[in-house]
Structures are given as structure tokens and as C-alpha cells.
Amino acid sequence: MDMDSLKMFLSVQRTGSLTAAANSLYMTQPSLGRRISCLEKELGVPLFHRGKGQAQVKLTPEGEAFSDIARRMLMLYDQAMELQQDAARQYLAVACIRSAHDALMPELLSRLKAAHPKLCITVEDHHTMEILPLLENRRVDIGIIQSAPLSQALTHELLYEEPYRVVFQRNHPAARCAQVHPTQLPAEHGIFQAFDQPFRTWFDRWWPPYSVKLRVNTTPTAEHYFSDPEDWMIVPEAVARGLEQRDFIAKPLSVPPPMHRVYMVYHPKNQQESIPWFCQAARELAGD
């Protein structure tokens, strides 16, 4: 397996077409097809569904799994090649839940880069349950998650807590209230995102499971579906602040959910020198 084959595979994934990928790589489609076939033979699994007579190709489940591995292999290869240029450079891969991007990461990474200019940082956006196996397999160095991990193989510490807020559009009936009671929020107008288990348990006490208008897995997805003046959603405070910048209103709840808890997690056997740097900067920022 060589790096060129990985780049070809990712190009086909990105374009969804052998023809388009071949054009972007300045090679013929048959040559690219042979390289992909050789890669599949080497791995022992099909990477793409190729419908007869269809111009587009789609990843198989094995291809989906391999795409993440291919990107990481190329990233590690690039890092290895850079060693000869700068032996002092350090690397750090961080996987982070979306709310922490709003509450923590920009300022944290700014401080970290100021203190360690040669530190090369990769940031990935994932859900908690996606981050944990990445940490266990040491494919990322640090995880910022919203539930304490059950695995004894990982070290974790509580980084900060934040309340939840209900958000809605400016013409919502409760827009003038100082606080909002859950009974003011009709289920048929609710947009639900499952954050952590304590939040889900609290939510189900007020609104029966699957009674809401819509269930989503990310807040940006939810924003597209605020189609009625009475639509609402409950999110962590950091997410609510971001939504307020996009013309939503956020209000505290008079009967609030348990606090949203955010944890910093890493593998204790990971000896990256940059991990203590990150942890110390995160503690200082969370304590400010």
C-alpha cells in the first residue's frame, strides 16, 4: 500500500466519480480503476459500489471505515516527512464535541500556539461515542466529551459545567419571559438533540419519547427546521450563545435539566509531550 493509492482512493471518495477523480489527478480512468482494484485486492474488501452503467460510485461500509484510516495514514506520513525539516516540531490531535468548539477551543488553541509555536494541532469534530474508540486506539491524543467514560483504560477529568438554555425565534410566545417553564413548550414544536444521559432522562419526563416535532444529531441540522414561530430547542449554554449570534433568543428554564458536564480524556499510555501542555492550558482556561 503506497501513499499515492491512498490519495487516489480519497479523490474518488471526494468526487464520487472515477472519471472526475481521474481528471483531477491527470490520469486515465482505466489506470485509476486498476489502482483502486489493486488496493481493494490488497485489503481484501470492496471499497466502492460500482453500478453497471452508472457514472457515480459510492463507498461500501468497508470503504467508509477505510476512508478515516486513509486520511490518518496520510496525515502521519506528512508528519514523518516533516521530521527531516524540523525535528523540534510536536503534534497533537484533538477530537471534540461541537459545544466545546463554541465554549473552549478557539481561545484554548490560541493560548497553546502562543506558548508552543512549533506545535502542530489537528482538530476533529465528533460525537462523544465516536471519540472514545479513537482515544482507546490512540488515533487521537485528547478527547473533549460530554459523558464520563466507563472505560478504565482512559484517564478523564471534569473540565467545566454549564447550564442548558431553551432557544427559539424572536416571535416565540415566550420571548418576553425571564424564564421559561417546560409546560410552555409544546412537544409538537420541539426539536430534540440527545446530549448526555442525564439530559435525556430529564427531557423524557416532560415530553414523552418521540413526541417532539423532530430529532436531530447536530445543532446546525436543527437550525434548518425552525419553521414555525413556536418551535424550540434546548441546548447547552455555549451552543445557545452561538445561536444568539444568528438571531435566536435563549432563555433559562425555571425547572432546568442537570448541568451539561464536559470532560477532558486521554489514554494514560500516550506519551505525547503535547498532552500535558494541552491539559494545563485547558485547566487554566476553564478556571478563568
C-alpha positions as CSV (number, residue, x, y, z in Angstrom):
1,M,0.0,0.0,0.0
2,D,1.5,3.3,-1.0
3,M,0.5,6.9,-0.4
4,D,-0.4,7.6,-4.0
5,S,-3.0,4.8,-3.8
6,L,-4.5,6.4,-0.7
7,K,-4.7,9.8,-2.3
8,M,-6.4,8.2,-5.4
9,F,-8.9,6.4,-3.1
10,L,-9.7,9.7,-1.3
11,S,-10.1,11.5,-4.6
12,V,-12.7,9.0,-5.8
13,Q,-14.5,9.3,-2.5
14,R,-14.5,13.1,-2.6
15,T,-15.7,13.4,-6.2
16,G,-18.0,10.3,-6.2
17,S,-16.8,9.5,-9.7
18,L,-13.8,7.6,-11.2
19,T,-13.9,9.9,-14.2
20,A,-13.9,13.1,-12.2
21,A,-11.2,11.8,-9.9
22,A,-9.0,10.7,-12.8
23,N,-9.3,14.1,-14.4
24,S,-8.3,15.9,-11.2
25,L,-5.3,13.5,-10.9
26,Y,-4.3,13.9,-14.6
27,M,-4.5,10.2,-15.3
28,T,-6.9,8.0,-17.4
29,Q,-9.9,6.4,-15.8
30,P,-8.8,2.8,-16.6
31,S,-5.5,3.5,-14.9
32,L,-7.2,4.8,-11.8
33,G,-9.7,1.9,-11.8
34,R,-6.8,-0.6,-11.8
35,R,-5.1,1.2,-8.9
36,I,-8.3,1.1,-6.9
37,S,-8.8,-2.5,-7.7
38,C,-5.3,-3.3,-6.6
39,L,-5.9,-1.5,-3.3
40,E,-9.2,-3.5,-2.8
41,K,-7.3,-6.7,-3.5
42,E,-4.6,-5.8,-1.1
43,L,-7.1,-5.0,1.7
44,G,-9.3,-8.0,0.8
45,V,-12.5,-5.9,0.8
46,P,-14.5,-3.9,-1.7
47,L,-14.2,-0.1,-1.2
48,F,-16.8,1.1,-3.7
49,H,-20.1,0.0,-5.1
50,R,-19.8,0.3,-8.9
51,G,-23.2,0.1,-10.6
52,K,-23.1,-1.1,-14.1
53,G,-23.6,1.9,-16.5
54,Q,-23.6,4.4,-13.6
55,A,-21.2,7.3,-13.6
56,Q,-21.2,7.7,-9.8
57,V,-19.6,5.3,-7.3
58,K,-20.5,5.0,-3.6
59,L,-18.4,3.8,-0.7
60,T,-19.2,0.4,0.8
61,P,-19.3,0.1,4.6
62,E,-15.7,-1.2,4.4
63,G,-14.8,1.9,2.3
64,E,-16.4,4.2,4.9
65,A,-14.2,2.7,7.6
66,F,-11.1,2.8,5.4
67,S,-11.6,6.4,4.5
68,D,-10.9,7.5,8.1
69,I,-7.8,5.2,8.2
70,A,-6.5,6.5,4.9
71,R,-6.7,10.2,6.0
72,R,-4.9,9.4,9.2
73,M,-2.2,7.4,7.3
74,L,-1.6,10.4,5.0
75,M,-1.5,12.8,7.9
76,L,1.0,10.6,9.7
77,Y,3.1,10.2,6.5
78,D,3.1,14.0,6.1
79,Q,4.2,14.4,9.8
80,A,7.0,11.8,9.2
81,M,8.3,13.7,6.2
82,E,8.3,16.9,8.1
83,L,10.6,15.4,10.7
84,Q,13.6,15.9,8.5
85,Q,12.7,19.6,8.2
86,D,12.0,20.3,11.8
87,A,12.9,17.8,14.5
88,A,11.6,20.0,17.2
89,R,8.1,20.1,16.0
90,Q,5.4,18.5,18.2
91,Y,1.9,17.2,17.1
92,L,-1.4,17.0,18.8
93,A,-4.7,15.5,17.5
94,V,-7.8,16.6,19.4
95,A,-11.4,15.2,18.9
96,C,-14.0,17.5,20.3
97,I,-17.8,17.7,20.8
98,R,-19.4,20.6,19.0
99,S,-20.5,22.6,22.1
100,A,-16.8,22.8,23.2
101,H,-15.9,24.4,19.9
102,D,-18.0,27.3,21.0
103,A,-17.1,27.4,24.7
104,L,-13.5,26.4,24.8
105,M,-11.4,25.5,21.8
106,P,-10.7,28.7,19.9
107,E,-9.2,30.5,22.9
108,L,-7.5,27.4,24.2
109,L,-5.8,26.7,20.9
110,S,-4.8,30.3,20.6
111,R,-3.1,30.2,24.0
112,L,-1.5,26.8,23.3
113,K,0.0,28.0,20.0
114,A,1.3,31.2,21.7
115,A,3.1,29.1,24.3
116,H,4.3,26.4,21.8
117,P,4.7,27.9,18.4
118,K,6.0,24.7,16.8
119,L,3.0,22.6,18.0
120,C,1.0,21.3,15.0
121,I,-2.6,20.8,16.0
122,T,-5.3,18.8,14.3
123,V,-8.9,19.3,15.5
124,E,-11.7,16.9,14.6
125,D,-15.5,17.3,15.3
126,H,-17.2,14.2,16.6
127,H,-19.8,12.9,19.0
128,T,-18.8,11.5,22.4
129,M,-19.4,7.9,21.3
130,E,-17.2,8.4,18.3
131,I,-14.4,10.0,20.3
132,L,-14.0,7.2,22.8
133,P,-12.8,4.4,20.4
134,L,-10.5,7.0,18.7
135,L,-8.8,7.6,22.1
136,E,-8.7,3.9,23.1
137,N,-7.0,3.1,19.8
138,R,-4.7,6.1,20.2
139,R,-5.8,7.6,16.9
140,V,-6.3,10.9,18.6
141,D,-4.4,12.3,21.6
142,I,-7.1,14.2,23.5
143,G,-10.9,14.0,23.6
144,I,-13.3,16.6,24.8
145,I,-16.6,14.8,25.6
146,Q,-19.8,15.2,27.4
147,S,-20.1,12.0,29.4
148,A,-17.5,10.5,31.8
149,P,-16.2,7.4,30.0
150,L,-16.9,4.0,31.5
151,S,-13.6,2.5,30.2
152,Q,-10.9,2.1,32.8
153,A,-8.3,2.3,30.0
154,L,-8.8,6.1,29.8
155,T,-8.0,8.9,32.1
156,H,-10.6,11.7,32.4
157,E,-11.3,14.8,34.4
158,L,-14.2,17.2,34.6
159,L,-13.3,20.4,32.7
160,Y,-16.3,22.6,33.2
161,E,-20.1,22.6,33.7
162,E,-22.7,24.7,32.0
163,P,-26.5,25.1,32.2
164,Y,-28.9,24.4,29.4
165,R,-30.9,27.1,27.7
166,V,-34.1,26.9,25.6
167,V,-33.7,28.7,22.3
168,F,-36.4,29.9,19.9
169,Q,-37.0,32.6,17.3
170,R,-37.8,36.2,18.3
171,N,-41.5,35.9,17.7
172,H,-42.0,32.9,20.0
173,P,-44.8,33.4,22.6
174,A,-42.3,33.0,25.5
175,A,-39.8,35.5,24.1
176,R,-40.7,38.1,26.7
177,C,-40.4,35.7,29.7
178,A,-37.4,36.0,32.1
179,Q,-37.6,32.2,32.5
180,V,-39.4,29.5,30.6
181,H,-41.2,26.6,32.3
182,P,-41.2,23.3,30.3
183,T,-45.0,23.4,30.2
184,Q,-44.8,26.5,28.0
185,L,-43.0,24.4,25.3
186,P,-45.4,22.2,23.3
187,A,-44.0,18.8,22.3
188,E,-45.2,19.2,18.7
189,H,-42.9,22.2,18.3
190,G,-39.8,20.7,20.0
191,I,-36.5,19.9,18.2
192,F,-34.6,17.3,20.3
193,Q,-30.9,16.6,20.3
194,A,-29.6,14.0,22.7
195,F,-26.7,15.4,24.6
196,D,-25.9,13.3,27.7
197,Q,-28.0,10.7,29.5
198,P,-29.0,12.9,32.5
199,F,-30.4,15.4,29.9
200,R,-32.2,12.7,28.0
201,T,-33.8,11.4,31.3
202,W,-34.9,14.9,32.3
203,F,-36.3,15.6,28.8
204,D,-38.3,12.4,28.7
205,R,-40.1,13.4,32.0
206,W,-41.6,16.5,30.4
207,W,-42.0,15.3,26.8
208,P,-42.7,11.6,26.0
209,P,-40.1,10.0,23.8
210,Y,-40.6,10.6,20.1
211,S,-43.4,13.1,20.8
212,V,-41.4,16.1,19.5
213,K,-41.5,17.6,16.1
214,L,-38.0,16.4,15.1
215,R,-35.0,14.6,16.5
216,V,-31.5,15.6,15.2
217,N,-27.9,14.7,15.9
218,T,-26.4,18.1,15.4
219,T,-27.5,21.7,16.2
220,P,-26.6,23.1,12.8
221,T,-29.0,20.5,11.3
222,A,-31.7,21.7,13.7
223,E,-31.4,25.3,12.6
224,H,-32.8,24.4,9.2
225,Y,-36.1,23.2,10.8
226,F,-37.2,26.2,12.9
227,S,-40.1,26.7,10.5
228,D,-42.9,27.7,13.0
229,P,-42.9,30.6,15.4
230,E,-43.4,28.2,18.3
231,D,-40.5,25.9,17.5
232,W,-38.0,25.5,20.3
233,M,-34.9,23.5,21.3
234,I,-32.9,23.0,24.5
235,V,-29.1,23.2,24.2
236,P,-26.0,23.8,26.4
237,E,-25.3,27.4,27.2
238,A,-22.2,27.6,24.8
239,V,-24.4,26.4,21.9
240,A,-27.1,28.9,22.9
241,R,-24.6,31.8,22.8
242,G,-23.7,30.8,19.2
243,L,-27.3,30.6,18.2
244,E,-28.0,34.1,19.7
245,Q,-25.4,35.5,17.3
246,R,-27.7,34.1,14.5
247,D,-30.8,35.9,15.7
248,F,-32.2,33.3,18.0
249,I,-33.3,34.1,21.6
250,A,-32.0,32.0,24.5
251,K,-33.8,31.8,27.9
252,P,-33.1,29.9,31.2
253,L,-35.5,27.2,32.3
254,S,-37.3,27.6,35.6
255,V,-37.1,23.8,36.0
256,P,-33.7,23.2,34.5
257,P,-32.0,19.9,33.4
258,P,-28.9,18.7,35.2
259,M,-25.8,20.7,34.3
260,H,-24.1,19.9,31.0
261,R,-20.7,18.4,32.0
262,V,-17.7,18.5,29.8
263,Y,-14.7,16.2,30.3
264,M,-11.1,16.0,29.1
265,V,-10.0,12.5,28.3
266,Y,-6.7,10.9,27.1
267,H,-5.0,7.5,27.1
268,P,-2.6,7.2,30.0
269,K,-0.1,5.3,27.9
270,N,0.1,8.0,25.3
271,Q,3.4,9.7,26.0
272,Q,3.0,12.7,23.6
273,E,4.7,15.6,25.3
274,S,2.0,17.9,24.0
275,I,-0.8,16.2,26.0
276,P,0.3,17.8,29.4
277,W,0.6,21.2,27.6
278,F,-3.0,20.9,26.4
279,C,-4.3,19.7,29.7
280,Q,-2.6,22.5,31.6
281,A,-3.9,25.2,29.2
282,A,-7.4,23.7,29.3
283,R,-7.5,23.7,33.2
284,E,-6.3,27.3,33.3
285,L,-8.9,28.5,30.7
286,A,-11.7,26.6,32.4
287,G,-10.7,28.1,35.7
288,D,-10.7,31.7,34.4
